[in-house]
Amino acid sequence: MSNTDIQQKIEQEREQARQACDVNGANSGECAAAWDAVEELQAEASHQRTTKPKNSLEKFCDDNPEAAECRLYED
């Protein structure tokens, strides 16, 4: 899911959470569950922002772990 997609999904979930709280009351289980869904999406968006993309060597080694360039030596 791209960052734009996840932001759109967060906005949709926020709107649903607001509606759930308006209909069921701010202290209802439905309201709390709806806001939990928003928090989960926000956490995923944050995780995606902090995950650094792989460079070309890392991608190469994922595909060719036996290559000399990808050897790992232990002390």
N, C-alpha and C positions, 0 to 999 in steps of 0.2 A: 504494500500500500504506500503510495507516494505521500509526501508531506502535504501536498494540496488536498489529496483525497482524505487524509486523516483530519485535516483542519475542517473540511466540509462535514465530515462525520461527527466531529466534536460539536459543531454548531447545531446539527440536527438533534443530537442527543441532549444538548442543553435545552433546546426548545421542548423536547419531549419531557424532560425533567421538570421544567417550569409548569407545563400543562398537568403533569402528574401531581405536582404539589398543589396547584390551584384546585384540582378536582377532588383530591383525596386528603388534602390538608398537609401542612408542613411537617407534621410529626408522624405521618403514615409510613408504613413499610415500603409502599410503592414509591413514594417520594425519595426515601433514602436509597433504594435500589437504583433508581434512575440517576441520582447524582453519583453513585458508585460507578456506574457505567461511564459517566463523563470523566471521572477521575482516572479510570483505567485507560481510556483513550488518550488523555493528557499525558499519562506516564509513558505510554507507547510512543507518543510524539517526541517526548523528551529523550527517550532511549534512542530513537532514530537519529536525533540531532547529535548525540554524543558518540554514536558508533562511527568510527572512522572507516572510510572505504579502503578496500585492499589496493595496494599498489600492483604494478605489473609483475613484479617478482613473486609476490604472494599468490597472485592468480596462477602464474606459471607453475609454482610449486604445488598448488592444490591439484593441478592437472597432471603433474609429472613429479611425484614425490621421490622417485628414484634418481632424478637428475643430480649431477655433481653439484650444481649451484644450490641445491636444496638440502644438502647434507647438514646434519646438526652434530656437533662434537661436544662431548661432555668433558669437563675438567677431570 
